[in-house]
């Protein structure tokens, strides 16, 4: 007799935006102007939007700085790693031994701004670079200052789609 544990991923039917902003939620993040693209990671940790479901799931947790109303994106695949900006580009980096450790928490913390640019989508504003939002350009995720253009608004708008991670073990 043996135990078989099967982990399955099921997409929730409800894509409730408010629920997806709550900390403790597992999400994939979808681009507004490239709706077939979701946030994903290159093997070196660089963050991009990738066609289809990239397979990368993030756990929205309270912002690492502890500031009210902020969030951080913790990788499900790499539990001690978070998305952070470094040199204006977004990367996945371990919190155990980060570059510039004294600013890691700030670089990995964002204010979610629902409906900031596009109704039904959220923009993520950097805590330590006010007015700078996560956006994609050339598919690469980065933080950039809002330039007021329609393209920027579309590039900086994302939908957090809740994903339920189910683990079932049977004998």
Secondary structure, DSSP 4 states (H G I P E B T S, - for coil): ---EEEEEEEE-S---HHHHHSTTEEEEEEESSSTTEEEEE-TTSBEEEEEB--S--EEEEE-TT--TTEEEEEESSSTTEEEEEETTEEEEEESSS-TTGGGHHHHT-EEEEETSSSTT-EEEEESSSTTEEEEEETTEEEEEE----HHHHHHT-EEEEEEEEEEEEE-
